[in-house]
Amino acid sequence: MGLQCQLCWENIEKLTVSERQRHYDNHSEGRSSPQLGSNASRRSDSWFSKGKSKMMFVNREKEQDVFWHPAMQTPPPTNFIPGLIPVLKKALLKSHAKGTTTRAVLCYERAVYISRQMWDASWGCGYRNFLMSCAALMDQPYQPLYFPLLDQPVSPGIRNLQTWIEEAWKNGFDVEGRAQLQKLVNTNKWIGTSDICAAFLSRGIPAELVDFEVKDLKKGLTPLTNWIVRYFNKYSQRNPGSTINAALLGASPVQCARCMPLIVQDNKHSRMVIGYELTRTGAVSLLVFDPSRLPSKRLRSLALSEFSSTSSKASPGPFQGERRENEGASSSAPIDTTNQRMKMVHVDKNENISDTAWNGEVEEIQFIEKRERDNIEFIDAGRNGNASKVDKDIPLDEPSYSDVLKHFRWEKRSLQKRHKYQILYFPLEDPLTKSEMRKRKILTSERIS
């Protein structure tokens, strides 16, 4: 089918990025795009005729620019899907039983998937990743003081984030970003991880940036993948005082860690990484919530059912404490020119990323590989006998575990086209003090190549 416009379903795969932007702008202004075919034009005319298109767009935006997190008592909006992490965990366990998956670590299990909608289809990936971060940060029980910092005085939202960022600029955060974007509120400008980082820091939420550059095509994404694997492994070791062998002897091959998902951006798109999977061949697949990929109705239904069944056992609700006063003093410090910002050139393709062989140095993985090979040999022996198939009892309307995994695996075919990546992650440290916030007004990042 190729890449389709989310408003008229015209194939726009061959259009350049600027042409795609004009295509969507024409919709929002009530004009038919010159690239549209006759069928698409008629469909567009039926939607945007009689001079009311702009008002329809504004009204649709106001209705749909909402925020929800799992601690709320109201049902989730249609593009918010809680419960997908438990569904993915079960799929990975089935893949493990089949002998494909050796090890997997996932983020905080109540993380919420949030997709883009028609009104922000051409520019909303960064904003949706921001909302997914907020939904997890406001629900997690490890740093309850985050909740009031994110909820007041302006709660999360797409247009609200634009206000957050401009307020951060006024308070001296990210002078370089302000110089580049100039105005953000009520525009359709793309934002990146650095802009989102500034918004969180201005609210007192600790956030960190890490930059990667693919210079050696033989290594490819290995440094990036290694870093992400270590990030999730660090939080999956629940008892740091125990030995690694003692911890792993009773460990499940698929775990949900006490960590937040992280945002990975290249120069065209950004995704939320929710974990990783180590396969029997030693390859690593990053697992993602991609805001441009809408889960199937069957997958959404399964996730909502899972969320409903486990909501009574969920983690404690966030602490509704007093909001700490944030300092708004402007900074006159010079711009750090060594920290180059990554500029967004948005792409809408559902590119998947080929499994990257992982040559990590953590002994934990090596130990697990041996332990899981023994399990796989046992499972294979069972298959050769009268063992029943794992998936034989799956209801007809439930997606297979392989279909679930296919949706979340991030595969890459052409490393040479993506030379730079930036990660935004949350270390779950105590909220920033006023002094710490002053020091973080100039954005810096760790560099790994």
C-alpha positions as CSV (number, residue, x, y, z in Angstrom):
1,M,0.0,0.0,0.0
2,G,2.9,2.4,0.6
3,L,2.7,5.5,2.7
4,Q,-0.8,7.0,2.8
5,C,-2.1,10.4,3.7
6,Q,-4.1,9.9,7.0
7,L,-6.9,12.2,5.8
8,C,-7.6,11.3,2.2
9,W,-5.6,8.0,1.9
10,E,-3.8,9.1,-1.2
11,N,-0.4,7.4,-1.7
12,I,2.2,10.0,-0.8
13,E,5.2,7.8,-0.5
14,K,7.0,9.4,-3.5
15,L,6.5,12.9,-2.3
16,T,9.4,14.7,-0.6
17,V,9.1,15.7,3.1
18,S,8.2,19.3,2.1
19,E,5.6,18.1,-0.4
20,R,4.0,15.9,2.3
21,Q,3.9,18.9,4.6
22,R,2.2,21.0,1.9
23,H,-0.2,18.1,1.3
24,Y,-1.4,18.2,4.9
25,D,-1.4,22.0,5.0
26,N,-3.7,22.0,2.0
27,H,-6.1,19.8,4.0
28,S,-6.1,21.9,7.1
29,E,-6.8,25.0,4.9
30,G,-9.6,23.4,3.0
31,R,-7.8,23.0,-0.3
32,S,-7.4,19.9,-2.3
33,S,-3.8,18.9,-2.9
34,P,-2.6,18.9,-6.5
35,Q,-1.2,15.4,-5.9
36,L,-4.6,13.9,-5.2
37,G,-6.2,11.5,-7.6
38,S,-9.8,11.8,-8.6
39,N,-11.2,9.4,-6.0
40,A,-9.1,11.0,-3.2
41,S,-10.2,14.5,-4.4
42,R,-13.9,13.5,-4.2
43,R,-13.3,12.1,-0.7
44,S,-11.4,15.3,0.2
45,D,-14.2,17.5,-1.1
46,S,-16.8,15.7,1.0
47,W,-14.7,16.4,4.1
48,F,-13.6,19.9,3.5
49,S,-16.2,21.6,1.3
50,K,-18.3,24.8,1.9
51,G,-15.5,26.7,3.6
52,K,-15.9,24.9,6.9
53,S,-12.8,22.7,6.8
54,K,-10.6,24.9,9.0
55,M,-13.3,25.1,11.7
56,M,-13.8,21.3,11.5
57,F,-10.0,20.8,11.9
58,V,-9.9,23.2,14.9
59,N,-12.9,21.5,16.5
60,R,-11.5,18.0,15.9
61,E,-8.2,19.1,17.4
62,K,-9.8,20.6,20.5
63,E,-11.8,17.4,21.1
64,Q,-8.8,15.1,20.6
65,D,-6.0,17.0,22.2
66,V,-6.5,15.3,25.5
67,F,-4.3,13.5,28.1
68,W,-4.9,10.3,30.1
69,H,-2.8,8.2,32.4
70,P,-3.6,4.8,34.1
71,A,-4.4,6.3,37.5
72,M,-7.4,8.1,36.1
73,Q,-10.8,6.6,36.7
74,T,-12.2,7.5,33.2
75,P,-11.8,5.2,30.2
76,P,-8.8,5.8,28.0
77,P,-9.4,7.8,24.7
78,T,-9.4,5.8,21.6
79,N,-5.7,6.4,20.7
80,F,-4.5,5.6,24.3
81,I,-3.9,1.9,24.9
82,P,-2.8,0.7,28.3
83,G,-2.1,-3.0,28.9
84,L,0.2,-3.5,25.9
85,I,3.3,-4.3,28.0
86,P,1.7,-7.3,29.7
87,V,0.4,-8.5,26.3
88,L,3.9,-8.1,24.9
89,K,5.4,-9.9,27.9
90,K,3.1,-12.9,27.3
91,A,4.0,-13.0,23.6
92,L,7.7,-13.0,24.5
93,L,7.2,-15.8,26.9
94,K,5.5,-17.9,24.2
95,S,8.3,-17.0,21.8
96,H,10.8,-18.2,24.5
97,A,8.9,-21.5,24.8
98,K,9.1,-21.9,21.0
99,G,12.9,-21.5,21.2
100,T,13.1,-18.1,19.5
101,T,13.5,-15.6,22.4
102,T,16.2,-16.2,24.9
103,R,15.9,-13.1,27.1
104,A,13.8,-9.9,27.2
105,V,13.5,-7.0,29.5
106,L,10.6,-4.5,29.3
107,C,10.0,-1.1,30.9
108,Y,7.4,-0.2,33.6
109,E,4.5,-2.5,32.9
110,R,1.8,0.3,33.0
111,A,3.3,2.3,30.2
112,V,0.7,3.5,27.8
113,Y,0.9,3.5,24.0
114,I,-0.4,6.7,22.4
115,S,-0.8,7.1,18.6
116,R,-0.9,10.1,16.4
117,Q,-4.3,11.2,15.0
118,M,-5.4,12.7,11.7
119,W,-5.0,16.3,12.8
120,D,-1.3,15.8,13.9
121,A,-0.5,13.0,11.5
122,S,2.4,14.8,9.7
123,W,4.2,16.3,12.7
124,G,3.0,14.7,15.9
125,C,5.6,11.9,16.7
126,G,7.7,14.0,19.2
127,Y,4.5,15.2,21.0
128,R,3.1,11.7,21.3
129,N,6.4,10.4,22.7
130,F,6.2,13.2,25.2
131,L,2.7,12.2,26.2
132,M,3.7,8.5,26.6
133,S,6.6,9.7,28.8
134,C,4.2,11.7,30.9
135,A,1.7,8.9,31.3
136,A,4.4,6.6,32.6
137,L,6.0,9.3,34.9
138,M,2.7,10.3,36.4
139,D,1.7,6.7,37.2
140,Q,5.0,5.2,38.4
141,P,5.3,4.8,42.2
142,Y,9.0,5.2,42.5
143,Q,9.1,9.1,42.4
144,P,5.6,10.2,43.5
145,L,6.6,13.9,43.6
146,Y,6.8,13.9,39.9
147,F,3.0,13.9,39.6
148,P,2.3,17.4,40.9
149,L,5.3,18.8,38.9
150,L,3.7,17.5,35.7
151,D,0.1,18.1,36.5
152,Q,0.3,21.8,37.5
153,P,-0.1,24.6,36.5
154,V,-0.7,23.3,32.9
155,S,-1.2,19.5,32.5
156,P,0.3,17.5,29.6
157,G,-1.1,17.9,26.1
158,I,0.1,18.5,22.6
159,R,-0.7,22.2,22.5
160,N,0.1,22.4,26.2
161,L,3.6,21.0,25.5
162,Q,4.2,23.9,23.1
163,T,3.3,26.3,26.0
164,W,5.6,24.3,28.3
165,I,8.5,24.7,25.9
166,E,7.9,28.4,25.3
167,E,7.7,28.9,29.1
168,A,11.0,27.0,29.5
169,W,12.6,29.4,27.0
170,K,11.3,32.4,28.9
171,N,12.9,31.0,32.0
172,G,16.3,30.6,30.3
173,F,16.2,27.0,29.3
174,D,17.6,25.9,25.9
175,V,18.5,29.3,24.4
176,E,19.7,27.5,21.2
177,G,16.3,25.8,20.8
178,R,14.6,29.1,21.2
179,A,16.8,30.7,18.5
180,Q,16.0,27.8,16.1
181,L,12.2,27.5,16.6
182,Q,11.4,31.1,17.6
183,K,7.7,30.4,18.0
184,L,6.0,27.1,18.7
185,V,2.5,27.7,20.2
186,N,-0.3,26.9,17.8
187,T,2.1,25.8,15.0
188,N,2.7,22.4,13.4
189,K,6.5,22.6,13.9
190,W,8.3,19.3,14.6
191,I,10.1,19.0,17.9
192,G,12.9,16.7,18.9
193,T,14.3,15.1,22.1
194,S,16.2,18.2,23.1
195,D,13.0,20.3,23.1
196,I,11.2,17.7,25.2
197,C,14.2,17.5,27.5
198,A,14.0,21.2,28.1
199,A,10.3,21.0,28.9
200,F,10.9,18.3,31.5
201,L,13.9,20.0,33.1
202,S,11.9,23.3,33.4
203,R,9.3,21.3,35.5
204,G,12.0,19.9,37.8
205,I,12.0,16.4,36.2
206,P,15.5,14.9,35.9
207,A,16.1,14.0,32.2
208,E,19.2,13.1,30.3
209,L,20.4,13.1,26.7
210,V,22.8,10.7,25.0
211,D,24.1,11.2,21.4
212,F,25.3,8.4,19.1
213,E,26.8,8.7,15.7
214,V,27.2,5.8,13.3
215,K,30.7,6.2,11.9
216,D,31.8,2.6,11.5
217,L,29.3,0.7,9.3
218,K,30.8,-2.6,10.6
219,K,29.7,-1.7,14.1
220,G,26.5,-0.1,12.9
221,L,24.0,0.3,15.7
222,T,26.0,-1.8,18.1
223,P,27.0,1.0,20.5
224,L,23.4,2.3,20.6
225,T,22.0,-1.2,21.2
226,N,24.6,-2.0,23.8
227,W,23.7,1.2,25.7
228,I,20.0,0.4,25.6
229,V,20.5,-3.2,26.7
230,R,22.6,-2.0,29.7
231,Y,20.0,0.6,30.6
232,F,17.2,-2.0,30.9
233,N,19.5,-4.6,32.5
234,K,20.5,-2.1,35.2
235,Y,16.9,-1.8,36.4
236,S,16.0,-5.4,36.0
237,Q,18.3,-6.5,38.7
238,R,15.9,-6.1,41.6
239,N,18.4,-7.0,44.4
240,P,21.7,-5.3,43.7
241,G,23.3,-7.0,46.8
242,S,22.9,-10.5,45.5
243,T,25.2,-12.2,43.1
244,I,24.3,-12.3,39.4
245,N,24.0,-16.1,39.4
246,A,21.8,-16.2,42.5
247,A,19.5,-13.5,41.0
248,L,19.2,-15.3,37.6
249,L,18.6,-18.8,38.9
250,G,15.0,-17.9,39.8
251,A,14.6,-15.2,37.2
252,S,12.0,-15.2,34.5
253,P,13.4,-15.0,30.9
254,V,11.1,-12.0,30.4
255,Q,11.0,-9.3,33.0
256,C,9.4,-5.9,33.5
257,A,12.0,-3.6,35.0
258,R,11.6,-0.6,37.3
259,C,12.4,1.9,34.6
260,M,10.8,4.3,32.3
261,P,10.7,3.8,28.5
262,L,13.1,6.0,26.6
263,I,12.8,8.1,23.4
264,V,15.1,7.4,20.5
265,Q,15.3,10.0,17.7
266,D,17.0,10.0,14.4
267,N,16.9,12.8,11.9
268,K,13.5,11.8,10.5
269,H,11.4,10.2,13.2
270,S,11.3,9.3,16.9
271,R,10.0,6.3,18.8
272,M,9.5,5.2,22.4
273,V,11.8,2.2,23.2
274,I,10.0,0.0,25.7
275,G,12.5,-2.8,26.0
276,Y,14.7,-5.3,24.1
277,E,14.7,-8.9,23.1
278,L,17.7,-11.2,22.8
279,T,17.1,-14.0,20.3
280,R,18.6,-17.5,20.2
281,T,21.0,-16.4,17.4
282,G,22.4,-13.7,19.7
283,A,20.7,-10.8,17.8
284,V,19.0,-8.0,19.7
285,S,15.6,-6.5,18.7
286,L,14.6,-3.2,20.2
287,L,10.9,-3.2,21.1
288,V,9.1,0.1,20.5
289,F,5.9,2.0,20.8
290,D,5.9,3.9,17.4
291,P,3.3,6.6,17.4
292,S,2.9,6.3,13.6
293,R,1.9,2.6,13.8
294,L,-1.6,2.0,15.0
295,P,-2.2,-1.4,16.7
296,S,-4.9,-3.5,15.2
297,K,-8.4,-3.5,16.8
298,R,-7.7,-7.1,18.0
299,L,-4.5,-6.1,19.7
300,R,-6.1,-3.0,21.3
301,S,-9.0,-5.1,22.6
302,L,-6.7,-7.6,24.1
303,A,-4.6,-4.9,25.8
304,L,-7.7,-3.2,27.2
305,S,-8.9,-6.5,28.5
306,E,-5.5,-7.1,30.1
307,F,-5.5,-3.7,31.7
308,S,-9.0,-4.0,33.0
309,S,-8.2,-7.4,34.6
310,T,-5.1,-6.1,36.3
311,S,-6.1,-2.6,37.2
312,S,-7.3,-3.6,40.7
313,K,-3.8,-5.0,41.4
314,A,-2.0,-1.9,39.9
315,S,0.6,0.1,41.7
316,P,-0.4,2.8,44.1
317,G,-1.8,6.0,42.6
318,P,0.5,9.0,42.4
319,F,1.0,11.2,45.4
320,Q,-1.1,14.3,45.1
321,G,1.3,16.4,47.1
322,E,1.9,20.1,47.0
323,R,3.6,21.3,43.8
324,R,7.0,22.7,44.4
325,E,7.5,26.2,43.1
326,N,9.8,26.3,40.1
327,E,12.2,29.1,39.6
328,G,11.8,31.2,36.5
329,A,15.0,33.3,36.4
330,S,16.4,33.9,33.0
331,S,19.9,32.7,32.3
332,S,22.6,34.9,30.6
333,A,25.0,32.0,30.2
334,P,26.5,31.5,26.7
335,I,25.3,28.8,24.5
336,D,27.2,25.5,24.6
337,T,28.3,25.2,21.0
338,T,29.8,21.8,21.5
339,N,26.4,20.3,22.0
340,Q,24.9,20.2,18.5
341,R,21.2,19.8,18.4
342,M,19.7,17.1,16.2
343,K,17.2,18.6,13.7
344,M,14.1,16.7,12.8
345,V,13.3,15.9,9.2
346,H,10.1,13.9,9.7
347,V,9.3,10.8,7.8
348,D,6.1,8.8,8.1
349,K,7.3,5.4,6.8
350,N,6.8,2.3,8.8
351,E,10.4,1.4,8.6
352,N,11.4,-1.6,10.7
353,I,14.9,-2.1,11.8
354,S,16.9,-5.4,11.1
355,D,17.9,-7.2,14.2
356,T,21.3,-5.9,15.3
357,A,23.8,-8.5,16.5
358,W,24.7,-7.7,20.1
359,N,28.2,-8.1,21.3
360,G,27.7,-6.8,24.8
361,E,30.0,-7.4,27.6
362,V,27.5,-8.0,30.4
363,E,28.1,-11.5,32.0
364,E,24.4,-11.7,32.8
365,I,23.5,-12.3,29.1
366,Q,26.2,-15.0,28.7
367,F,24.9,-16.8,31.7
368,I,21.3,-16.6,30.6
369,E,22.1,-17.8,27.0
370,K,23.6,-21.1,28.5
371,R,20.7,-21.5,30.9
372,E,18.1,-20.9,28.2
373,R,19.8,-23.2,25.7
374,D,19.2,-26.0,28.2
375,N,15.5,-25.0,28.4
376,I,15.2,-24.9,24.7
377,E,16.6,-28.4,24.3
378,F,14.1,-29.6,26.8
379,I,11.3,-27.9,24.9
380,D,12.5,-29.3,21.6
381,A,12.5,-32.8,23.1
382,G,8.9,-32.3,24.2
383,R,7.9,-31.3,20.7
384,N,9.4,-34.4,19.3
385,G,7.2,-36.4,21.6
386,N,3.5,-35.7,22.3
387,A,3.8,-32.2,23.7
388,S,0.9,-29.9,22.7
389,K,1.4,-26.8,20.7
390,V,1.7,-23.6,22.7
391,D,-0.8,-21.6,20.6
392,K,-3.5,-24.2,20.0
393,D,-5.9,-22.7,22.6
394,I,-5.6,-19.1,21.3
395,P,-9.1,-17.6,20.6
396,L,-9.9,-16.9,17.0
397,D,-10.1,-13.2,17.6
398,E,-6.8,-13.0,19.5
399,P,-3.6,-12.1,17.5
400,S,-0.9,-14.8,17.6
401,Y,2.2,-14.1,19.6
402,S,4.2,-13.8,16.4
403,D,1.9,-11.0,15.1
404,V,2.2,-9.2,18.5
405,L,6.0,-9.3,18.3
406,K,6.1,-8.2,14.7
407,H,4.2,-5.1,15.6
408,F,6.7,-4.0,18.3
409,R,10.0,-5.1,16.9
410,W,12.1,-2.3,15.5
411,E,14.0,-3.6,12.6
412,K,16.4,-1.7,10.4
413,R,17.4,-2.4,6.8
414,S,19.8,0.4,5.9
415,L,22.1,1.7,8.6
416,Q,24.0,4.1,6.3
417,K,20.9,6.3,6.0
418,R,20.7,7.0,9.8
419,H,24.0,8.3,11.0
420,K,22.9,10.1,14.2
421,Y,20.7,9.1,17.0
422,Q,19.7,10.8,20.3
423,I,18.2,9.2,23.4
424,L,16.2,11.0,26.0
425,Y,15.8,9.0,29.2
426,F,14.6,9.5,32.8
427,P,17.0,8.2,35.6
428,L,14.1,8.4,38.2
429,E,16.2,10.6,40.6
430,D,14.8,13.0,43.1
431,P,13.1,16.1,41.6
432,L,15.6,18.9,40.7
433,T,16.3,21.6,43.2
434,K,16.2,25.3,42.2
435,S,20.0,25.3,42.1
436,E,20.1,22.1,40.0
437,M,17.6,23.6,37.6
438,R,19.7,26.7,37.1
439,K,22.7,24.5,36.1
440,R,20.6,22.5,33.6
441,K,19.4,25.5,31.6
442,I,22.1,24.9,29.0
443,L,21.4,21.4,27.5
444,T,24.3,19.0,27.5
445,S,24.5,15.3,26.4
446,E,26.7,12.3,26.8
447,R,28.4,11.4,23.5
448,I,29.0,7.8,22.4
449,S,30.3,6.8,19.0
